[in-house]
């Protein structure tokens, strides 16, 4: 008897592919479980065959009846359907061993693109998509700041990072080893990052050799003889002009590594994930634009732009080198506050009271900025919908009304000689309004969509700042705890002085990042607003030109 499976969750197959839509409770006949990447092939009651995610169904026993049973807790797809679920950690070891059956190939190392390339869309009864660990919400009231910091500190395991990843055991993300001087890692001169003092305070040393990266030519590719399709983006760095092909899942992996490593630096966001329309040309272009925003911010950041994992992501074209670099990145010891061992800061000790003032001001600003950028991105989305909906429709209805008037007048052209010219002018007025309606439909791609893409970037960066501030605050609290131990003669003064010095290094890093964000946003937002207003002016000038052209038709 053929094996039968029952659908636990709804799944909508992508039109035009071998994917098959299934409904929760539906019973299917299993045909093939060797498709790969967590996909099975089956036949439904209508005789239709196709592919569906293995994590969305369960095998039925022979004596089990078809009626729907309550679905168990939703599995994590990345654990149930791909080889990351086979990773094993050994106690006290910062490295991990992959399951023996995994080949660790370029494509096999990534979550399936059906679920790593998804986001806002129709609600479906599906398991969580790449769930993230809980973290305090950005933009919380100022009165909740201290509670947020306390929560962050308690999660810190004495002192560490609140960000945890499926790619690394928790023992790797603690920063206590750096603060207490127990981290025994040598950092080469090329890996050192300098913080310098200038007229604006403390800053990251500027980039010595600036570069940029172009994200272009997104195209649909396939594997498994066309069974699976995906979108690949071509990245070309200016420092070598060698193109590399990257999928969204590759960006997603990179983003997790950056978040894990740089806990005092907000990492720019990726485009939102999406459930439907993955191959829609307009949507692919919007994603490309937002990936370009991500890449631009990375290139302009003095620390992120030269990080090893980022450079590996940009330049590696060889599969063997890729796997070696990928494993090295996943076994990095300098995560969280431990990364501060790479920093070279001024010898001057910082006044804690001054640092506290700056961080409190930053939190107040970030709370207000968070609300503002969310409001602005929502406004851009709303305006885009209005331009492409009601505004376009109203103009076209106006144009049709005028055009109908012209048609009516043309029925009586034989009685009055001047009617013919008037009829033509009125029809042209109607045509002008219809063209203006089309202009409204096209305009958002030049102003509101780019503005929304830019502030999508800022929404992600601003939303990450409370965690950065929380990590710094937790380190300061650890230093205070050590001061108390010293007063109780439970810690040597020399050891306390070293802890104070390392806490200053952490403070220097936070101050440098605050100043970097201030400098970048000042230049960036100014240029963005200038571009937006220029596009608005051009648009409304075109409307005026259209209406003036219609007006001249009535001249005697």
Phi, psi and omega per residue, in radians:
X1 nan 2.328 -3.126
X2 -1.127 2.494 3.127
X3 -1.212 2.374 3.085
X4 -1.962 2.572 3.096
X5 -2.227 2.688 3.118
X6 -2.041 2.311 -3.134
X7 -1.237 2.266 3.096
X8 -1.617 -0.434 -3.056
X9 -2.463 2.722 3.029
X10 -1.242 2.502 3.044
X11 -2.499 2.248 3.115
X12 -1.781 1.980 3.109
X13 -1.220 2.558 3.135
X14 -1.239 2.187 3.126
X15 -1.009 2.502 3.099
X16 1.425 0.106 3.112
X17 -2.109 -3.106 3.126
X18 -1.464 0.045 3.124
X19 -1.246 2.558 -3.129
X20 -2.118 2.338 3.099
X21 -1.308 2.413 3.082
X22 -2.286 2.741 -3.107
X23 -2.087 2.474 3.136
X24 -0.919 2.241 -3.134
X25 1.662 -0.261 -3.109
X26 -1.195 2.470 3.114
X27 -1.775 2.275 -3.099
X28 -2.189 2.652 3.040
X29 -1.625 2.172 -3.079
X30 -1.375 2.276 -3.121
X31 -1.884 -0.809 -3.015
X32 -2.589 2.230 3.095
X33 -1.918 0.160 -3.072
X34 -1.831 0.391 -3.116
X35 -1.155 -0.735 -3.124
X36 1.853 2.785 3.085
X37 0.967 0.560 3.045
X38 1.406 0.303 3.135
X39 -1.895 2.441 3.026
X40 -2.083 2.786 3.080
X41 -1.977 2.413 -3.125
X42 -2.635 3.054 3.132
X43 -2.177 2.336 3.125
X44 -1.588 -3.088 -3.071
X45 -1.170 -0.317 3.119
X46 -1.522 -0.033 -3.110
X47 1.539 0.037 3.134
X48 -1.385 2.466 3.113
X49 -2.056 2.690 3.129
X50 3.064 -3.104 -3.109
X51 -1.742 2.572 3.062
X52 -2.608 2.763 -3.126
X53 -1.194 2.317 3.137
X54 -1.093 -0.517 -3.104
X55 -1.264 -0.176 -3.085
X56 -1.665 0.025 -3.111
X57 -2.345 2.914 3.024
X58 -2.331 2.543 3.095
X59 -1.288 2.440 -3.131
X60 -1.724 2.526 3.072
X61 -1.356 2.850 -3.072
X62 -1.110 -0.627 -3.101
X63 -1.602 0.143 -3.097
X64 -1.505 2.390 3.127
X65 -1.487 2.874 -3.062
X66 -1.287 -0.434 -3.046
X67 -0.925 2.544 -3.070
X68 -1.157 2.346 3.028
X69 -1.886 2.864 -3.129
X70 -1.158 2.294 -3.125
X71 -1.208 2.443 3.067
X72 -1.249 3.099 3.132
X73 -0.969 2.407 -3.054
X74 -1.100 2.291 3.114
X75 -1.323 2.697 2.948
X76 -1.323 2.102 -3.056
X77 -1.084 -0.638 -3.090
X78 -1.178 -0.355 3.091
X79 -1.605 -0.604 -3.039
X80 -1.422 -0.461 -2.938
X81 -2.101 0.001 3.075
X82 -2.446 3.052 -2.947
X83 -1.320 -0.111 3.045
X84 -1.101 -0.460 -3.122
X85 -1.184 -0.218 -3.123
X86 -1.580 -0.060 -3.066
X87 -1.205 2.528 -3.104
X88 -2.257 2.424 3.124
X89 -1.914 2.452 3.045
X90 -1.776 2.482 -3.053
X91 -1.050 2.310 3.089
X92 1.299 0.060 -3.126
X93 -1.890 2.234 -3.125
X94 -1.342 -0.229 3.112
X95 -1.694 2.940 3.093
X96 -2.400 2.788 3.121
X97 -1.927 2.301 3.085
X98 -1.325 2.711 3.062
X99 -1.005 2.518 -3.026
X100 -1.109 -0.412 -3.072
X101 -1.421 -0.159 -3.068
X102 -1.431 2.455 -3.140
X103 -1.633 -0.292 3.101
X104 1.043 0.690 3.078
X105 -1.373 2.977 -3.097
X106 -0.962 -0.938 -3.100
X107 -1.357 -0.544 -3.075
X108 -1.214 -0.303 -3.090
X109 -1.419 -0.033 -3.021
X110 -1.998 2.651 3.003
X111 -1.057 2.667 -3.140
X112 -1.075 2.360 -3.006
X113 -1.174 -0.345 3.106
X114 -1.026 -0.551 -3.059
X115 -1.896 -0.321 3.063
X116 -1.536 -0.141 3.133
X117 -2.039 0.749 -3.093
X118 -2.264 2.849 -3.105
X119 -3.059 -2.474 -3.016
X120 -0.926 2.328 3.138
X121 -3.139 -2.988 -3.128
X122 -1.006 2.412 3.141
X123 -1.185 2.284 3.089
X124 -2.319 2.757 3.130
X125 -1.451 1.421 -3.046
X126 -2.186 2.773 3.063
X127 -1.220 2.848 -3.123
X128 -0.991 2.477 -3.123
X129 -1.708 1.901 3.116
X130 0.855 1.071 -3.049
X131 -1.067 2.560 -3.121
X132 -1.937 2.669 3.090
X133 -1.113 2.629 -3.124
X134 -1.142 2.483 3.112
X135 -2.557 2.658 3.115
X136 -0.998 2.469 -3.137
X137 -1.246 2.402 3.067
X138 -1.237 2.751 3.064
X139 1.346 0.327 -3.139
X140 -1.234 2.764 3.117
X141 -0.999 2.619 -3.122
X142 -1.030 -0.582 -3.114
X143 -1.103 -0.359 -3.118
X144 -1.598 0.017 -3.029
X145 -1.063 -0.866 -3.090
X146 -1.064 -0.687 3.114
X147 -1.125 -0.688 3.100
X148 -1.068 -0.740 3.137
X149 -1.135 -0.725 3.123
X150 -1.078 -0.744 3.122
X151 -1.091 -0.729 3.134
X152 -1.100 -0.759 -3.100
X153 -1.127 -0.711 -3.127
X154 -1.181 -0.514 3.128
X155 -1.372 -0.227 -2.966
X156 -1.268 -0.282 -2.989
X157 1.019 1.137 -2.998
X158 1.379 -1.275 2.998
X159 -2.611 2.233 -3.133
X160 -3.052 -2.646 -3.107
X161 -2.013 2.545 3.112
X162 -1.434 -0.222 -3.129
X163 -1.489 2.262 3.058
X164 -2.252 2.632 -3.047
X165 -2.279 2.674 3.070
X166 -1.208 -0.176 -3.060
X167 -1.575 -0.095 -3.054
X168 -2.584 2.502 3.074
X169 -1.212 2.717 -3.037
X170 -1.130 -0.416 -3.120
X171 -1.123 -0.329 -3.098
X172 -1.445 -0.305 -2.978
X173 -1.760 0.104 3.122
X174 -1.355 2.490 3.097
X175 -1.831 0.031 -3.105
X176 -1.107 -0.600 -3.119
X177 -1.097 -0.588 3.083
X178 -1.240 -0.842 -3.095
X179 -1.062 -0.717 -3.075
X180 -1.524 -0.002 3.064
X181 1.335 0.350 -3.131
X182 -1.688 -0.018 3.134
X183 -1.416 2.037 -3.085
X184 -1.893 1.400 -3.118
X185 -2.299 2.281 3.079
X186 -1.575 2.327 3.127
X187 -2.020 2.184 -3.134
X188 -1.256 2.820 -3.137
X189 -1.041 -0.618 -3.125
X190 -1.186 -0.398 -3.122
X191 -1.597 -0.152 -3.090
X192 -1.287 2.512 3.136
X193 -2.087 2.266 -3.024
X194 -1.811 2.476 3.018
X195 -2.010 2.240 -3.044
X196 -2.107 2.792 3.097
X197 -1.759 2.318 3.073
X198 -2.360 -2.963 -3.056
X199 -1.157 -0.352 3.139
X200 -1.672 0.026 -3.133
X201 2.128 -2.230 -3.115
X202 -2.009 2.391 -3.049
X203 -2.452 2.762 2.964
X204 -1.150 2.469 3.056
X205 -0.996 2.356 -3.053
X206 -1.105 2.765 3.127
X207 -1.189 2.216 -3.083
X208 -1.346 -0.603 -3.138
X209 -2.270 1.499 -3.108
X210 -1.072 2.617 3.094
X211 -2.627 2.956 3.057
X212 -2.394 2.846 -3.130
X213 -2.283 2.321 3.129
X214 -1.756 2.253 3.039
X215 -1.791 2.031 -3.016
X216 -2.574 3.056 2.987
X217 0.879 0.888 3.044
X218 -1.116 2.306 -3.119
X219 -2.512 2.642 -3.128
X220 -1.418 2.199 3.091
X221 -2.172 3.010 -3.102
X222 -2.557 2.887 3.066
X223 -2.562 3.101 -3.061
X224 0.950 0.781 3.115
X225 0.978 0.681 3.052
X226 1.571 -0.018 -3.123
X227 -1.173 -0.705 -3.139
X228 -2.008 2.379 3.121
X229 -2.078 2.703 3.115
X230 -2.755 2.892 3.105
X231 -1.824 2.246 3.103
X232 -1.986 2.415 3.128
X233 -1.933 2.469 -3.103
X234 -1.735 2.132 -3.138
X235 -1.907 2.283 -3.136
X236 -2.234 1.856 3.080
X237 -1.298 2.511 -3.113
X238 -1.287 -0.327 -3.076
X239 -1.385 -0.253 3.068
X240 -2.422 -0.215 3.137
X241 0.973 0.495 3.083
X242 -1.785 2.109 -3.045
X243 -1.419 2.398 3.031
X244 -2.146 2.601 -3.124
X245 -1.819 2.219 -3.112
X246 -2.339 2.438 3.061
X247 -1.702 2.945 -3.130
X248 -1.037 -0.676 -3.127
X249 -1.061 -0.560 3.090
X250 -1.166 -0.766 3.063
X251 -1.050 -0.704 -3.107
X252 -1.100 -0.739 3.093
X253 -1.095 -0.812 3.121
X254 -1.013 -0.775 -3.095
X255 -1.047 -0.730 3.119
X256 -1.117 -0.696 3.134
X257 -1.127 -0.744 -3.138
X258 -1.125 -0.762 3.119
X259 -1.067 -0.657 -3.101
X260 -1.233 -0.617 -3.046
X261 -1.489 -0.775 -3.003
X262 -1.846 1.437 -3.072
X263 -1.498 -0.062 3.048
X264 -1.870 0.091 -3.137
X265 -2.204 2.093 3.062
X266 -1.126 2.274 -3.139
X267 -1.609 2.294 -3.141
X268 -1.064 2.602 -3.062
X269 -1.422 2.783 2.989
X270 -1.598 2.927 3.035
X271 -1.033 2.648 3.083
X272 -1.071 2.583 3.090
X273 -1.360 2.808 -3.017
X274 -2.476 2.540 -3.087
X275 -1.591 -0.782 -3.052
X276 -2.105 2.864 3.074
X277 1.207 0.544 -3.077
X278 -1.077 -0.428 -3.084
X279 -1.906 0.241 3.063
X280 -1.220 2.228 -3.032
X281 -1.063 -0.725 -3.136
X282 -1.137 -0.718 -3.137
X283 -1.191 -0.681 3.099
X284 -1.081 -0.691 3.129
X285 -1.175 -0.703 3.087
X286 -1.070 -0.713 3.116
X287 -1.130 -0.698 3.113
X288 -1.064 -0.735 3.137
X289 -1.091 -0.750 -3.124
X290 -1.248 -0.567 3.020
X291 -1.162 -0.610 3.074
X292 -1.122 -0.677 3.071
X293 -1.071 -0.762 3.102
X294 -1.035 -0.841 -3.096
X295 -1.137 -0.726 -3.141
X296 -1.056 -0.746 -3.133
X297 -1.145 -0.703 3.111
X298 -1.066 -0.761 -3.098
X299 -1.142 -0.532 -3.080
X300 -1.533 -0.163 -3.106
X301 -1.523 2.191 -3.059
X302 -1.068 -0.472 -3.126
X303 -1.663 -0.909 -3.081
X304 -1.097 -0.620 -3.036
X305 -1.132 -0.414 -3.136
X306 -2.014 0.228 3.100
X307 -1.147 2.569 -3.026
X308 -1.123 -0.727 -3.095
X309 -1.174 -0.614 3.098
X310 -1.195 -0.762 3.122
X311 -1.128 -0.659 3.092
X312 -1.120 -0.735 3.119
X313 -1.071 -0.664 -3.071
X314 -1.375 -0.511 -2.902
X315 -2.006 -0.355 -2.991
X316 -1.309 2.171 3.086
X317 -2.114 -0.135 -3.120
X318 -1.742 2.304 -3.039
X319 -1.133 -0.720 -3.127
X320 -1.156 -0.776 3.099
X321 -1.107 -0.648 3.132
X322 -1.055 -0.829 -3.094
X323 -1.112 -0.686 3.121
X324 -1.139 -0.793 3.134
X325 -1.175 -0.620 3.135
X326 -1.126 -0.802 3.122
X327 -1.136 -0.654 3.125
X328 -1.102 -0.740 3.135
X329 -1.113 -0.629 -3.107
X330 -1.372 -0.201 3.113
X331 -1.934 0.307 -3.117
X332 -1.065 2.282 3.091
X333 -1.511 -0.339 -3.059
X334 -1.646 1.190 3.109
X335 -1.885 2.692 3.109
X336 1.079 -2.415 -3.135
X337 -1.219 -0.321 3.085
X338 -1.067 -0.398 3.107
X339 -1.090 -0.406 -3.083
X340 -1.106 -0.241 3.075
X341 -1.135 -0.328 3.133
X342 -1.456 -0.187 -2.994
X343 -1.528 2.440 3.028
X344 -2.036 2.038 -3.004
X345 -2.098 2.882 3.062
X346 -1.012 2.638 -3.103
X347 -1.259 -0.324 -3.073
X348 -1.137 2.292 3.086
X349 -1.306 2.472 -3.119
X350 -1.564 2.547 3.018
X351 -1.422 2.122 -3.089
X352 -1.061 -0.633 -3.113
X353 -1.092 -0.671 3.122
X354 -1.211 -0.717 3.103
X355 -1.094 -0.701 -3.127
X356 -1.113 -0.698 3.110
X357 -1.079 -0.793 -3.119
X358 -1.106 -0.773 -3.101
X359 -1.194 -0.658 3.096
X360 -1.146 -0.735 3.083
X361 -1.089 -0.682 3.127
X362 -1.112 -0.753 -3.133
X363 -1.118 -0.713 3.102
X364 -1.059 -0.782 3.123
X365 -1.107 -0.789 -3.083
X366 -1.097 -0.682 3.105
X367 -1.057 -0.764 3.130
X368 -1.231 -0.726 -3.141
X369 -1.114 -0.658 -3.131
X370 -1.060 -0.807 3.115
X371 -1.117 -0.684 -3.086
X372 -1.168 -0.792 -3.088
X373 -1.226 -0.574 3.068
X374 -1.138 -0.746 3.113
X375 -1.085 -0.718 -3.094
X376 -1.210 -0.735 3.116
X377 -1.139 -0.648 3.076
X378 -1.146 -0.657 3.098
X379 -1.088 -0.766 3.140
X380 -1.071 -0.725 3.119
X381 -1.133 -0.758 -3.140
X382 -1.135 -0.734 3.136
X383 -1.148 -0.672 3.090
X384 -1.043 -0.783 3.136
X385 -1.134 -0.673 3.132
X386 -1.173 -0.777 3.140
X387 -1.062 -0.742 -3.069
X388 -1.488 -0.171 -3.132
X389 -2.000 -1.701 -3.036
X390 -1.018 -0.758 -3.095
X391 -1.094 -0.803 3.103
X392 -1.067 -0.831 -3.096
X393 -1.088 -0.763 -3.125
X394 -1.082 -0.748 3.125
X395 -1.119 -0.733 -3.121
X396 -1.197 -0.621 3.074
X397 -1.155 -0.685 3.078
X398 -1.076 -0.811 3.126
X399 -1.077 -0.718 3.133
X400 -1.128 -0.657 3.126
X401 -1.104 -0.804 3.103
X402 -1.117 -0.726 -3.119
X403 -1.108 -0.682 3.091
X404 -1.132 -0.627 3.079
X405 -1.093 -0.745 3.106
X406 -1.069 -0.711 3.099
X407 -1.093 -0.693 -3.140
X408 -1.128 -0.757 -3.140
X409 -1.148 -0.553 -3.105
X410 -1.169 -0.317 3.119
X411 -1.212 -0.337 -3.082
X412 -2.037 0.457 -3.059
X413 -1.125 -0.460 -3.073
X414 -1.258 -0.239 -3.063
X415 -1.614 -0.568 -3.099
X416 -2.235 2.173 -3.043
X417 -1.072 -0.717 -3.045
X418 -1.329 -0.119 -3.080
X419 -1.132 -0.603 -3.080
X420 -1.022 -0.799 3.139
X421 -1.182 -0.686 3.116
X422 -1.127 -0.733 3.116
X423 -1.034 -0.786 3.136
X424 -1.089 -0.729 -3.126
X425 -1.119 -0.728 -3.123
X426 -1.184 -0.710 3.091
X427 -1.090 -0.691 3.111
X428 -1.173 -0.576 3.050
X429 -1.099 -0.787 3.083
X430 -1.048 -0.747 3.116
X431 -1.100 -0.634 3.123
X432 -1.088 -0.754 -3.138
X433 -1.186 -0.622 3.085
X434 -1.128 -0.719 3.095
X435 -1.162 -0.648 3.090
X436 -1.090 -0.672 3.076
X437 -1.032 -0.743 3.088
X438 -1.137 -0.622 3.089
X439 -1.108 -0.695 3.088
X440 -1.062 -0.703 -3.113
X441 -1.124 -0.673 -3.071
X442 -1.473 -0.406 -2.959
X443 -1.073 -0.681 -3.074
X444 -0.947 -0.499 -3.134
X445 -1.165 -0.284 -3.130
X446 -1.764 -0.363 -3.094
X447 -2.270 -1.126 -3.012
X448 -1.249 -0.626 3.116
X449 -1.190 -0.830 3.058
X450 -1.055 -0.647 3.105
X451 -1.122 -0.752 3.110
X452 -1.131 -0.666 3.111
X453 -1.115 -0.699 3.127
X454 -1.127 -0.764 -3.095
X455 -1.439 -0.218 2.887
X456 -1.100 -0.703 3.072
X457 -1.049 -0.849 -3.100
X458 -1.206 -0.551 3.103
X459 -1.071 -0.732 3.128
X460 -1.209 -0.722 -3.126
X461 -1.179 -0.822 3.140
X462 -1.099 -0.663 -3.138
X463 -1.165 -0.355 -3.140
X464 -1.563 -0.277 -3.055
X465 -1.104 -0.692 3.133
X466 -0.983 -0.630 3.091
X467 -1.155 -0.696 3.108
X468 -1.084 -0.790 3.103
X469 -1.113 -0.664 3.126
X470 -1.146 -0.676 3.105
X471 -1.130 -0.703 3.084
X472 -1.131 -0.768 -3.125
X473 -1.087 -0.678 3.127
X474 -1.118 -0.662 3.100
X475 -1.142 -0.707 3.100
X476 -1.101 -0.699 3.109
X477 -1.122 -0.640 3.083
X478 -1.126 -0.679 3.104
X479 -1.100 -0.741 3.112
X480 -1.094 -0.647 3.090
X481 -1.102 -0.694 3.111
X482 -1.189 -0.611 3.057
X483 -1.087 -0.691 3.105
X484 -1.136 -0.735 3.117
X485 -1.104 -0.632 3.108
X486 -1.162 -0.731 3.095
X487 -1.069 -0.534 3.111
X488 -1.550 0.149 3.129
X489 1.036 0.593 3.087
X490 -1.820 -0.022 3.105
X491 -2.531 2.469 -3.135
X492 -1.242 2.538 3.138
X493 -1.087 -0.663 -3.140
X494 -1.078 -0.687 3.118
X495 -1.179 -0.694 3.099
X496 -1.084 -0.717 3.132
X497 -1.080 -0.656 3.080
X498 -1.150 -0.688 3.110
X499 -1.130 -0.702 3.088
X500 -1.085 -0.717 -3.134
X501 -1.116 -0.749 -3.129
X502 -1.206 -0.597 3.063
X503 -1.119 -0.649 3.074
X504 -1.104 -0.648 3.104
X505 -1.062 -0.759 3.113
X506 -1.098 -0.727 3.121
X507 -1.140 -0.721 3.092
X508 -1.014 -0.747 -3.131
X509 -1.093 -0.766 3.140
X510 -1.140 -0.734 3.122
X511 -1.103 -0.698 3.123
X512 -1.120 -0.696 -3.132
X513 -1.222 -0.664 3.086
X514 -1.061 -0.757 3.133
X515 -1.199 -0.646 3.108
X516 -1.096 -0.776 -3.135
X517 -1.105 -0.691 3.128
X518 -1.118 -0.797 -3.132
X519 -1.112 -0.807 -3.084
X520 -1.159 -0.769 -3.084
X521 -1.198 -0.547 3.126
X522 -1.075 -0.837 -3.141
X523 -1.244 -0.788 -3.012
X524 -1.178 -0.830 -3.104
X525 -1.186 -0.637 3.082
X526 -1.034 -0.855 -3.138
X527 -1.122 -0.648 3.139
X528 -1.137 -0.776 -3.131
X529 -1.182 -0.650 3.092
X530 -1.095 -0.767 3.136
X531 -1.126 -0.735 -3.141
X532 -1.070 -0.852 -3.101
X533 -1.155 -0.644 3.091
X534 -1.087 -0.721 3.115
X535 -1.167 -0.675 3.088
X536 -1.102 -0.777 3.142
X537 -1.094 -0.786 3.122
X538 -1.049 -0.735 -3.121
X539 -1.087 -0.878 -3.082
X540 -1.260 -0.467 3.019
X541 -1.136 -0.666 3.096
X542 -1.104 -0.669 3.113
X543 -1.128 -0.787 3.112
X544 -1.038 -0.757 3.130
X545 -1.063 -0.715 3.112
X546 -1.085 -0.793 -3.107
X547 -1.211 -0.656 3.091
X548 -1.151 -0.660 3.083
X549 -1.086 -0.695 3.087
X550 -1.162 -0.680 -3.134
X551 -1.069 -0.712 -3.096
X552 -1.140 -0.317 3.121
X553 -1.194 -0.301 -3.116
X554 -1.654 0.018 3.120
X555 -1.147 2.486 3.120
X556 -1.267 nan nan
